């Protein structure tokens, strides 16, 4: 809800509280990546997407998010690998 209100700093804090309770909550890592990306903190977003992917490697949306964040930091080759993996998982 905080992300939808564009209150991204608060959203990140909420995801971090959730992750303190359950660090294996892949969706919280994924959503934290989105919020960090919206704040322009793309390197941190990549790290969040990496955690989400480590927990759920078949989450195509996490691969896309990772690719978008990598593109923002200029890692085009790695971004394309992430997008390719998302396509392999059925992302359109």
Secondary structure, DSSP 4 states (H G I P E B T S, - for coil): -TTTTT-HHHHHHHHHHHHHH-TT-HHHHHHHHHHHHHTT-HHHHHHHHHHHHHH-TT-HHHHHHHHHHHHHTT-HHHHHHHHHHHHHTT--
